[in-house]
Amino acid sequence: MSETRRSSLVTVLVVLLAGQTALLIGLTAFLVIELLLAEAQFPPTAIALTVLVLLIAVWLVAMTVGVHRGRAWTRGSVLTYQFLQLAIGVGSIQGFIPRPDIGWWVIGTAVLGLILILSTPVTRYLDQRD
């Protein structure tokens, strides 16, 4: 297998995914602290949400490492995550308690992630592996 040089777009995608991963790990830590220190109105729901966010953080770590290593399986995973994040951003803008300030940041990073993962240099980089 020929060694392919990583383009700057791949590096930007890895940095974007690493930033999203760091934010989600921080959110997981916050939820764990809240779960331990605060009294939840619905403890089973609070535990389920914390476990779900933890699983997503683990998924993001695996995706980030996989993209950095050039694994082809990460393309579909990154697309799925970015589309889900896009839906969360739209929901944040239009939701029951709208937060457009957060929603636009979430949408912006999701769109950037989609553009990067669908770009030709990133596709070539991920196709020449595995």
N, CA, C and O atoms as a GROMACS GRO file, in nm:
protein
  520
    1MET      N    1   0.086  -0.118   0.000
    1MET     CA    2   0.000   0.000   0.000
    1MET      C    3   0.090   0.123   0.000
    1MET      O    4   0.184   0.133   0.079
    2SER      N    5   0.062   0.215  -0.087
    2SER     CA    6   0.143   0.337  -0.094
    2SER      C    7   0.105   0.431   0.019
    2SER      O    8  -0.012   0.442   0.057
    3GLU      N    9   0.202   0.496   0.071
    3GLU     CA   10   0.181   0.590   0.182
    3GLU      C   11   0.133   0.724   0.124
    3GLU      O   12   0.197   0.780   0.035
    4THR      N   13   0.021   0.773   0.174
    4THR     CA   14  -0.037   0.897   0.126
    4THR      C   15  -0.010   1.007   0.227
    4THR      O   16  -0.029   0.988   0.347
    5ARG      N   17   0.035   1.120   0.178
    5ARG     CA   18   0.060   1.234   0.265
    5ARG      C   19  -0.072   1.295   0.308
    5ARG      O   20  -0.163   1.312   0.227
    6ARG      N   21  -0.082   1.327   0.435
    6ARG     CA   22  -0.206   1.385   0.490
    6ARG      C   23  -0.218   1.531   0.446
    6ARG      O   24  -0.126   1.610   0.468
    7SER      N   25  -0.330   1.565   0.383
    7SER     CA   26  -0.351   1.703   0.338
    7SER      C   27  -0.391   1.791   0.457
    7SER      O   28  -0.423   1.741   0.565
    8SER      N   29  -0.389   1.919   0.434
    8SER     CA   30  -0.426   2.013   0.539
    8SER      C   31  -0.574   2.000   0.575
    8SER      O   32  -0.612   2.026   0.689
    9LEU      N   33  -0.659   1.961   0.479
    9LEU     CA   34  -0.801   1.943   0.508
    9LEU      C   35  -0.824   1.825   0.603
    9LEU      O   36  -0.914   1.830   0.687
   10VAL      N   37  -0.744   1.722   0.590
   10VAL     CA   38  -0.753   1.608   0.683
   10VAL      C   39  -0.713   1.654   0.822
   10VAL      O   40  -0.777   1.617   0.921
   11THR      N   41  -0.608   1.735   0.830
   11THR     CA   42  -0.565   1.787   0.959
   11THR      C   43  -0.672   1.876   1.022
   11THR      O   44  -0.696   1.868   1.142
   12VAL      N   45  -0.736   1.959   0.942
   12VAL     CA   46  -0.843   2.045   0.993
   12VAL      C   47  -0.959   1.959   1.044
   12VAL      O   48  -1.017   1.989   1.148
   13LEU      N   49  -0.993   1.852   0.971
   13LEU     CA   50  -1.100   1.762   1.015
   13LEU      C   51  -1.064   1.694   1.146
   13LEU      O   52  -1.148   1.682   1.235
   14VAL      N   53  -0.941   1.649   1.158
   14VAL     CA   54  -0.898   1.585   1.284
   14VAL      C   55  -0.904   1.684   1.399
   14VAL      O   56  -0.948   1.648   1.509
   15VAL      N   57  -0.862   1.808   1.376
   15VAL     CA   58  -0.869   1.910   1.481
   15VAL      C   59  -1.014   1.940   1.518
   15VAL      O   60  -1.047   1.955   1.636
   16LEU      N   61  -1.103   1.950   1.418
   16LEU     CA   62  -1.244   1.973   1.444
   16LEU      C   63  -1.303   1.859   1.526
   16LEU      O   64  -1.374   1.884   1.624
   17LEU      N   65  -1.275   1.735   1.487
   17LEU     CA   66  -1.326   1.621   1.562
   17LEU      C   67  -1.268   1.616   1.702
   17LEU      O   68  -1.338   1.580   1.797
   18ALA      N   69  -1.141   1.650   1.716
   18ALA     CA   70  -1.080   1.652   1.849
   18ALA      C   71  -1.145   1.757   1.938
   18ALA      O   72  -1.165   1.734   2.057
   19GLY      N   73  -1.178   1.873   1.880
   19GLY     CA   74  -1.247   1.976   1.957
   19GLY      C   75  -1.386   1.932   1.998
   19GLY      O   76  -1.427   1.955   2.112
   20GLN      N   77  -1.459   1.870   1.906
   20GLN     CA   78  -1.592   1.820   1.941
   20GLN      C   79  -1.582   1.711   2.048
   20GLN      O   80  -1.665   1.705   2.138
   21THR      N   81  -1.480   1.627   2.037
   21THR     CA   82  -1.458   1.522   2.137
   21THR      C   83  -1.428   1.582   2.273
   21THR      O   84  -1.483   1.538   2.374
   22ALA      N   85  -1.342   1.682   2.276
   22ALA     CA   86  -1.308   1.746   2.405
   22ALA      C   87  -1.430   1.810   2.469
   22ALA      O   88  -1.450   1.799   2.590
   23LEU      N   89  -1.513   1.876   2.389
   23LEU     CA   90  -1.635   1.936   2.444
   23LEU      C   91  -1.730   1.830   2.496
   23LEU      O   92  -1.793   1.850   2.600
   24LEU      N   93  -1.742   1.719   2.427
   24LEU     CA   94  -1.832   1.613   2.472
   24LEU      C   95  -1.778   1.542   2.596
   24LEU      O   96  -1.856   1.500   2.682
   25ILE      N   97  -1.647   1.528   2.606
   25ILE     CA   98  -1.589   1.471   2.728
   25ILE      C   99  -1.612   1.566   2.846
   25ILE      O  100  -1.642   1.522   2.957
   26GLY      N  101  -1.599   1.696   2.821
   26GLY     CA  102  -1.630   1.795   2.925
   26GLY      C  103  -1.776   1.789   2.967
   26GLY      O  104  -1.806   1.799   3.086
   27LEU      N  105  -1.866   1.773   2.870
   27LEU     CA  106  -2.008   1.760   2.902
   27LEU      C  107  -2.034   1.634   2.983
   27LEU      O  108  -2.115   1.634   3.076
   28THR      N  109  -1.966   1.526   2.949
   28THR     CA  110  -1.980   1.402   3.024
   28THR      C  111  -1.935   1.421   3.169
   28THR      O  112  -2.002   1.376   3.262
   29ALA      N  113  -1.821   1.487   3.187
   29ALA     CA  114  -1.773   1.512   3.322
   29ALA      C  115  -1.872   1.599   3.400
   29ALA      O  116  -1.897   1.573   3.518
   30PHE      N  117  -1.927   1.700   3.334
   30PHE     CA  118  -2.026   1.786   3.399
   30PHE      C  119  -2.148   1.705   3.441
   30PHE      O  120  -2.198   1.722   3.552
   31LEU      N  121  -2.196   1.618   3.354
   31LEU     CA  122  -2.314   1.538   3.385
   31LEU      C  123  -2.286   1.440   3.500
   31LEU      O  124  -2.373   1.416   3.584
   32VAL      N  125  -2.167   1.384   3.503
   32VAL     CA  126  -2.132   1.293   3.613
   32VAL      C  127  -2.128   1.369   3.745
   32VAL      O  128  -2.179   1.321   3.846
   33ILE      N  129  -2.068   1.488   3.744
   33ILE     CA  130  -2.063   1.570   3.866
   33ILE      C  131  -2.204   1.609   3.909
   33ILE      O  132  -2.238   1.600   4.028
   34GLU      N  133  -2.286   1.650   3.815
   34GLU     CA  134  -2.426   1.685   3.846
   34GLU      C  135  -2.501   1.564   3.902
   34GLU      O  136  -2.582   1.578   3.994
   35LEU      N  137  -2.475   1.449   3.846
   35LEU     CA  138  -2.543   1.328   3.890
   35LEU      C  139  -2.504   1.293   4.034
   35LEU      O  140  -2.586   1.246   4.112
   36LEU      N  141  -2.377   1.317   4.067
   36LEU     CA  142  -2.330   1.283   4.201
   36LEU      C  143  -2.365   1.389   4.306
   36LEU      O  144  -2.392   1.354   4.421
   37LEU      N  145  -2.366   1.515   4.267
   37LEU     CA  146  -2.383   1.622   4.365
   37LEU      C  147  -2.524   1.678   4.373
   37LEU      O  148  -2.566   1.723   4.480
   38ALA      N  149  -2.598   1.676   4.265
   38ALA     CA  150  -2.732   1.735   4.264
   38ALA      C  151  -2.837   1.625   4.274
   38ALA      O  152  -2.812   1.510   4.237
   39GLU      N  153  -2.951   1.662   4.322
   39GLU     CA  154  -3.061   1.566   4.332
   39GLU      C  155  -3.144   1.575   4.204
   39GLU      O  156  -3.204   1.678   4.175
   40ALA      N  157  -3.146   1.466   4.129
   40ALA     CA  158  -3.219   1.463   4.003
   40ALA      C  159  -3.367   1.439   4.029
   40ALA      O  160  -3.404   1.363   4.118
   41GLN      N  161  -3.452   1.505   3.950
   41GLN     CA  162  -3.595   1.482   3.962
   41GLN      C  163  -3.631   1.341   3.913
   41GLN      O  164  -3.720   1.276   3.969
   42PHE      N  165  -3.562   1.296   3.811
   42PHE     CA  166  -3.586   1.163   3.755
   42PHE      C  167  -3.451   1.091   3.744
   42PHE      O  168  -3.388   1.095   3.638
   43PRO      N  169  -3.404   1.026   3.851
   43PRO     CA  170  -3.271   0.963   3.851
   43PRO      C  171  -3.247   0.865   3.736
   43PRO      O  172  -3.138   0.868   3.679
   44PRO      N  173  -3.342   0.777   3.700
   44PRO     CA  174  -3.313   0.687   3.588
   44PRO      C  175  -3.286   0.761   3.456
   44PRO      O  176  -3.200   0.720   3.377
   45THR      N  177  -3.359   0.870   3.434
   45THR     CA  178  -3.337   0.948   3.312
   45THR      C  179  -3.201   1.016   3.316
   45THR      O  180  -3.132   1.022   3.215
   46ALA      N  181  -3.163   1.068   3.432
   46ALA     CA  182  -3.033   1.133   3.445
   46ALA      C  183  -2.919   1.034   3.423
   46ALA      O  184  -2.820   1.067   3.357
   47ILE      N  185  -2.933   0.914   3.477
   47ILE     CA  186  -2.830   0.811   3.456
   47ILE      C  187  -2.824   0.771   3.310
   47ILE      O  188  -2.715   0.757   3.254
   48ALA      N  189  -2.940   0.752   3.247
   48ALA     CA  190  -2.943   0.714   3.105
   48ALA      C  191  -2.879   0.820   3.017
   48ALA      O  192  -2.804   0.788   2.925
   49LEU      N  193  -2.909   0.948   3.045
   49LEU     CA  194  -2.850   1.056   2.967
   49LEU      C  195  -2.698   1.059   2.983
   49LEU      O  196  -2.625   1.077   2.886
   50THR      N  197  -2.651   1.041   3.106
   50THR     CA  198  -2.507   1.042   3.131
   50THR      C  199  -2.438   0.927   3.059
   50THR      O  200  -2.332   0.946   2.999
   51VAL      N  201  -2.497   0.808   3.064
   51VAL     CA  202  -2.438   0.692   2.996
   51VAL      C  203  -2.439   0.714   2.845
   51VAL      O  204  -2.342   0.680   2.777
   52LEU      N  205  -2.548   0.769   2.791
   52LEU     CA  206  -2.557   0.795   2.647
   52LEU      C  207  -2.450   0.894   2.602
   52LEU      O  208  -2.385   0.872   2.500
   53VAL      N  209  -2.431   1.002   2.676
   53VAL     CA  210  -2.329   1.101   2.640
   53VAL      C  211  -2.189   1.039   2.651
   53VAL      O  212  -2.102   1.069   2.570
   54LEU      N  213  -2.168   0.954   2.751
   54LEU     CA  214  -2.039   0.886   2.765
   54LEU      C  215  -2.013   0.795   2.644
   54LEU      O  216  -1.901   0.793   2.592
   55LEU      N  217  -2.114   0.721   2.600
   55LEU     CA  218  -2.097   0.635   2.482
   55LEU      C  219  -2.068   0.716   2.356
   55LEU      O  220  -1.988   0.675   2.272
   56ILE      N  221  -2.134   0.830   2.342
   56ILE     CA  222  -2.107   0.916   2.226
   56ILE      C  223  -1.965   0.970   2.232
   56ILE      O  224  -1.898   0.981   2.129
   57ALA      N  225  -1.918   1.004   2.351
   57ALA     CA  226  -1.780   1.052   2.366
   57ALA      C  227  -1.680   0.944   2.326
   57ALA      O  228  -1.580   0.972   2.260
   58VAL      N  229  -1.706   0.820   2.366
   58VAL     CA  230  -1.618   0.709   2.327
   58VAL      C  231  -1.621   0.691   2.175
   58VAL      O  232  -1.518   0.668   2.112
   59TRP      N  233  -1.741   0.702   2.115
   59TRP     CA  234  -1.755   0.694   1.970
   59TRP      C  235  -1.673   0.803   1.902
   59TRP      O  236  -1.606   0.777   1.802
   60LEU      N  237  -1.678   0.925   1.954
   60LEU     CA  238  -1.603   1.035   1.895
   60LEU      C  239  -1.452   1.015   1.907
   60LEU      O  240  -1.378   1.049   1.815
   61VAL      N  241  -1.408   0.962   2.020
   61VAL     CA  242  -1.265   0.933   2.036
   61VAL      C  243  -1.221   0.833   1.929
   61VAL      O  244  -1.117   0.852   1.864
   62ALA      N  245  -1.300   0.727   1.910
   62ALA     CA  246  -1.265   0.626   1.809
   62ALA      C  247  -1.265   0.686   1.669
   62ALA      O  248  -1.176   0.656   1.589
   63MET      N  249  -1.362   0.772   1.639
   63MET     CA  250  -1.367   0.837   1.508
   63MET      C  251  -1.246   0.925   1.486
   63MET      O  252  -1.185   0.921   1.379
   64THR      N  253  -1.212   1.005   1.585
   64THR     CA  254  -1.099   1.098   1.571
   64THR      C  255  -0.970   1.022   1.546
   64THR      O  256  -0.892   1.058   1.458
   65VAL      N  257  -0.947   0.918   1.625
   65VAL     CA  258  -0.826   0.836   1.606
   65VAL      C  259  -0.829   0.768   1.470
   65VAL      O  260  -0.727   0.760   1.402
   66GLY      N  261  -0.945   0.719   1.431
   66GLY     CA  262  -0.957   0.652   1.302
   66GLY      C  263  -0.930   0.745   1.184
   66GLY      O  264  -0.862   0.706   1.089
   67VAL      N  265  -0.983   0.867   1.189
   67VAL     CA  266  -0.956   0.963   1.081
   67VAL      C  267  -0.807   0.999   1.080
   67VAL      O  268  -0.747   1.010   0.973
   68HIS      N  269  -0.750   1.017   1.197
   68HIS     CA  270  -0.607   1.049   1.205
   68HIS      C  271  -0.522   0.938   1.144
   68HIS      O  272  -0.421   0.965   1.078
   69ARG      N  273  -0.563   0.814   1.164
   69ARG     CA  274  -0.491   0.700   1.108
   69ARG      C  275  -0.531   0.668   0.965
   69ARG      O  276  -0.469   0.583   0.901
   70GLY      N  277  -0.634   0.736   0.914
   70GLY     CA  278  -0.674   0.717   0.775
   70GLY      C  279  -0.759   0.594   0.752
   70GLY      O  280  -0.749   0.534   0.645
   71ARG      N  281  -0.840   0.555   0.845
   71ARG     CA  282  -0.925   0.437   0.831
   71ARG      C  283  -1.051   0.470   0.751
   71ARG      O  284  -1.118   0.570   0.777
   72ALA      N  285  -1.083   0.386   0.655
   72ALA     CA  286  -1.195   0.411   0.565
   72ALA      C  287  -1.330   0.404   0.636
   72ALA      O  288  -1.424   0.473   0.596
   73TRP      N  289  -1.342   0.324   0.740
   73TRP     CA  290  -1.470   0.309   0.810
   73TRP      C  291  -1.516   0.438   0.876
   73TRP      O  292  -1.634   0.453   0.906
   74THR      N  293  -1.425   0.530   0.898
   74THR     CA  294  -1.461   0.653   0.970
   74THR      C  295  -1.546   0.747   0.886
   74THR      O  296  -1.615   0.833   0.941
   75ARG      N  297  -1.541   0.734   0.755
   75ARG     CA  298  -1.616   0.828   0.670
   75ARG      C  299  -1.765   0.822   0.699
   75ARG      O  300  -1.828   0.926   0.720
   76GLY      N  301  -1.823   0.706   0.699
   76GLY     CA  302  -1.966   0.692   0.728
   76GLY      C  303  -2.000   0.731   0.870
   76GLY      O  304  -2.106   0.788   0.896
   77SER      N  305  -1.910   0.702   0.961
   77SER     CA  306  -1.933   0.737   1.100
   77SER      C  307  -1.931   0.888   1.121
   77SER      O  308  -2.015   0.942   1.194
   78VAL      N  309  -1.837   0.955   1.059
   78VAL     CA  310  -1.830   1.101   1.070
   78VAL      C  311  -1.952   1.165   1.004
   78VAL      O  312  -2.009   1.260   1.058
   79LEU      N  313  -1.992   1.114   0.889
   79LEU     CA  314  -2.112   1.166   0.823
   79LEU      C  315  -2.235   1.152   0.914
   79LEU      O  316  -2.313   1.246   0.929
   80THR      N  317  -2.251   1.035   0.973
   80THR     CA  318  -2.364   1.011   1.062
   80THR      C  319  -2.362   1.108   1.180
   80THR      O  320  -2.464   1.169   1.212
   81TYR      N  321  -2.246   1.121   1.244
   81TYR     CA  322  -2.237   1.210   1.361
   81TYR      C  323  -2.265   1.355   1.323
   81TYR      O  324  -2.335   1.426   1.396
   82GLN      N  325  -2.212   1.400   1.211
   82GLN     CA  326  -2.231   1.539   1.172
   82GLN      C  327  -2.378   1.567   1.137
   82GLN      O  328  -2.430   1.674   1.168
   83PHE      N  329  -2.444   1.471   1.072
   83PHE     CA  330  -2.587   1.490   1.043
   83PHE      C  331  -2.670   1.492   1.172
   83PHE      O  332  -2.763   1.571   1.184
   84LEU      N  333  -2.635   1.407   1.268
   84LEU     CA  334  -2.705   1.410   1.396
   84LEU      C  335  -2.680   1.542   1.468
   84LEU      O  336  -2.771   1.599   1.528
   85GLN      N  337  -2.558   1.591   1.461
   85GLN     CA  338  -2.525   1.719   1.523
   85GLN      C  339  -2.600   1.832   1.455
   85GLN      O  340  -2.643   1.927   1.521
   86LEU      N  341  -2.616   1.824   1.325
   86LEU     CA  342  -2.693   1.924   1.250
   86LEU      C  343  -2.838   1.925   1.298
   86LEU      O  344  -2.896   2.032   1.316
   87ALA      N  345  -2.895   1.808   1.318
   87ALA     CA  346  -3.033   1.800   1.369
   87ALA      C  347  -3.043   1.857   1.510
   87ALA      O  348  -3.142   1.922   1.543
   88ILE      N  349  -2.943   1.833   1.593
   88ILE     CA  350  -2.943   1.889   1.728
   88ILE      C  351  -2.935   2.041   1.722
   88ILE      O  352  -3.002   2.109   1.799
   89GLY      N  353  -2.853   2.093   1.631
   89GLY     CA  354  -2.842   2.239   1.617
   89GLY      C  355  -2.972   2.303   1.572
   89GLY      O  356  -3.011   2.408   1.624
   90VAL      N  357  -3.039   2.241   1.476
   90VAL     CA  358  -3.169   2.293   1.430
   90VAL      C  359  -3.270   2.286   1.544
   90VAL      O  360  -3.347   2.380   1.565
   91GLY      N  361  -3.270   2.176   1.617
   91GLY     CA  362  -3.359   2.164   1.732
   91GLY      C  363  -3.329   2.265   1.840
   91GLY      O  364  -3.419   2.310   1.911
   92SER      N  365  -3.203   2.301   1.854
   92SER     CA  366  -3.164   2.402   1.952
   92SER      C  367  -3.216   2.540   1.914
   92SER      O  368  -3.245   2.621   2.001
   93ILE      N  369  -3.226   2.566   1.786
   93ILE     CA  370  -3.277   2.696   1.740
   93ILE      C  371  -3.429   2.700   1.748
   93ILE      O  372  -3.486   2.803   1.786
   94GLN      N  373  -3.495   2.590   1.712
   94GLN     CA  374  -3.641   2.589   1.703
   94GLN      C  375  -3.709   2.523   1.822
   94GLN      O  376  -3.832   2.514   1.823
   95GLY      N  377  -3.636   2.478   1.920
   95GLY     CA  378  -3.692   2.396   2.026
   95GLY      C  379  -3.786   2.467   2.121
   95GLY      O  380  -3.821   2.584   2.103
   96PHE      N  381  -3.827   2.392   2.224
   96PHE     CA  382  -3.920   2.441   2.325
   96PHE      C  383  -3.862   2.564   2.396
   96PHE      O  384  -3.933   2.662   2.419
   97ILE      N  385  -3.734   2.556   2.430
   97ILE     CA  386  -3.662   2.671   2.487
   97ILE      C  387  -3.549   2.702   2.388
   97ILE      O  388  -3.440   2.648   2.402
   98PRO      N  389  -3.574   2.789   2.289
   98PRO     CA  390  -3.476   2.811   2.183
   98PRO      C  391  -3.347   2.876   2.235
   98PRO      O  392  -3.350   2.968   2.316
   99ARG      N  393  -3.235   2.824   2.186
   99ARG     CA  394  -3.104   2.881   2.215
   99ARG      C  395  -3.027   2.897   2.084
   99ARG      O  396  -2.938   2.818   2.053
  100PRO      N  397  -3.062   3.002   2.006
  100PRO     CA  398  -2.996   3.018   1.877
  100PRO      C  399  -2.846   3.043   1.888
  100PRO      O  400  -2.771   3.009   1.797
  101ASP      N  401  -2.802   3.102   1.999
  101ASP     CA  402  -2.658   3.125   2.015
  101ASP      C  403  -2.582   2.993   2.017
  101ASP      O  404  -2.474   2.984   1.959
  102ILE      N  405  -2.635   2.892   2.081
  102ILE     CA  406  -2.570   2.760   2.083
  102ILE      C  407  -2.598   2.687   1.952
  102ILE      O  408  -2.510   2.623   1.896
  103GLY      N  409  -2.722   2.697   1.904
  103GLY     CA  410  -2.761   2.625   1.783
  103GLY      C  411  -2.678   2.659   1.661
  103GLY      O  412  -2.641   2.570   1.584
  104TRP      N  413  -2.648   2.788   1.642
  104TRP     CA  414  -2.569   2.826   1.525
  104TRP      C  415  -2.426   2.774   1.533
  104TRP      O  416  -2.368   2.739   1.430
  105TRP      N  417  -2.368   2.770   1.653
  105TRP     CA  418  -2.234   2.712   1.668
  105TRP      C  419  -2.235   2.563   1.635
  105TRP      O  420  -2.145   2.513   1.567
  106VAL      N  421  -2.336   2.494   1.683
  106VAL     CA  422  -2.348   2.350   1.655
  106VAL      C  423  -2.368   2.326   1.505
  106VAL      O  424  -2.305   2.238   1.447
  107ILE      N  425  -2.456   2.404   1.443
  107ILE     CA  426  -2.480   2.391   1.299
  107ILE      C  427  -2.353   2.424   1.221
  107ILE      O  428  -2.320   2.355   1.125
  108GLY      N  429  -2.284   2.529   1.260
  108GLY     CA  430  -2.161   2.569   1.190
  108GLY      C  431  -2.055   2.461   1.192
  108GLY      O  432  -1.992   2.433   1.090
  109THR      N  433  -2.033   2.400   1.308
  109THR     CA  434  -1.931   2.294   1.315
  109THR      C  435  -1.976   2.170   1.240
  109THR      O  436  -1.894   2.099   1.182
  110ALA      N  437  -2.106   2.141   1.241
  110ALA     CA  438  -2.157   2.026   1.168
  110ALA      C  439  -2.141   2.045   1.017
  110ALA      O  440  -2.098   1.954   0.947
  111VAL      N  441  -2.175   2.163   0.968
  111VAL     CA  442  -2.161   2.191   0.825
  111VAL      C  443  -2.014   2.186   0.786
  111VAL      O  444  -1.980   2.131   0.681
  112LEU      N  445  -1.926   2.242   0.866
  112LEU     CA  446  -1.783   2.236   0.838
  112LEU      C  447  -1.736   2.091   0.834
  112LEU      O  448  -1.659   2.053   0.746
  113GLY      N  449  -1.779   2.011   0.930
  113GLY     CA  450  -1.742   1.870   0.930
  113GLY      C  451  -1.792   1.796   0.807
  113GLY      O  452  -1.721   1.713   0.751
  114LEU      N  453  -1.915   1.826   0.764
  114LEU     CA  454  -1.969   1.763   0.644
  114LEU      C  455  -1.891   1.805   0.520
  114LEU      O  456  -1.860   1.721   0.435
  115ILE      N  457  -1.860   1.933   0.509
  115ILE     CA  458  -1.783   1.980   0.394
  115ILE      C  459  -1.646   1.913   0.391
  115ILE      O  460  -1.599   1.872   0.285
  116LEU      N  461  -1.582   1.904   0.507
  116LEU     CA  462  -1.448   1.844   0.512
  116LEU      C  463  -1.451   1.695   0.479
  116LEU      O  464  -1.368   1.648   0.401
  117ILE      N  465  -1.546   1.620   0.537
  117ILE     CA  466  -1.547   1.476   0.514
  117ILE      C  467  -1.585   1.442   0.370
  117ILE      O  468  -1.547   1.336   0.320
  118LEU      N  469  -1.659   1.532   0.304
  118LEU     CA  470  -1.697   1.508   0.164
  118LEU      C  471  -1.598   1.567   0.064
  118LEU      O  472  -1.616   1.551  -0.057
  119SER      N  473  -1.496   1.636   0.112
  119SER     CA  474  -1.398   1.697   0.021
  119SER      C  475  -1.312   1.588  -0.046
  119SER      O  476  -1.290   1.481   0.010
  120THR      N  477  -1.265   1.620  -0.163
  120THR     CA  478  -1.187   1.524  -0.241
  120THR      C  479  -1.059   1.479  -0.171
  120THR      O  480  -1.032   1.359  -0.168
  121PRO      N  481  -0.978   1.570  -0.113
  121PRO     CA  482  -0.855   1.523  -0.048
  121PRO      C  483  -0.881   1.429   0.070
  121PRO      O  484  -0.808   1.332   0.091
  122VAL      N  485  -0.985   1.457   0.148
  122VAL     CA  486  -1.016   1.370   0.262
  122VAL      C  487  -1.067   1.236   0.212
  122VAL      O  488  -1.030   1.132   0.266
  123THR      N  489  -1.151   1.237   0.111
  123THR     CA  490  -1.203   1.112   0.055
  123THR      C  491  -1.090   1.027   0.000
  123THR      O  492  -1.086   0.906   0.024
  124ARG      N  493  -0.998   1.088  -0.072
  124ARG     CA  494  -0.882   1.013  -0.125
  124ARG      C  495  -0.796   0.957  -0.011
  124ARG      O  496  -0.752   0.842  -0.017
  125TYR      N  497  -0.774   1.038   0.091
  125TYR     CA  498  -0.693   0.995   0.205
  125TYR      C  499  -0.757   0.874   0.274
  125TYR      O  500  -0.687   0.779   0.310
  126LEU      N  501  -0.887   0.877   0.292
  126LEU     CA  502  -0.954   0.767   0.361
  126LEU      C  503  -0.974   0.646   0.271
  126LEU      O  504  -0.982   0.534   0.321
  127ASP      N  505  -0.984   0.666   0.139
  127ASP     CA  506  -1.003   0.554   0.047
  127ASP      C  507  -0.876   0.472   0.028
  127ASP      O  508  -0.885   0.353  -0.004
  128GLN      N  509  -0.761   0.529   0.046
  128GLN     CA  510  -0.636   0.459   0.020
  128GLN      C  511  -0.588   0.380   0.141
  128GLN      O  512  -0.475   0.331   0.143
  129ARG      N  513  -0.671   0.368   0.242
  129ARG     CA  514  -0.635   0.293   0.362
  129ARG      C  515  -0.723   0.170   0.374
  129ARG      O  516  -0.814   0.148   0.294
  130ASP      N  517  -0.694   0.090   0.475
  130ASP     CA  518  -0.764  -0.035   0.508
  130ASP      C  519  -0.746  -0.128   0.396
  130ASP      O  520  -0.796  -0.241   0.400
   0.00000   0.00000   0.00000
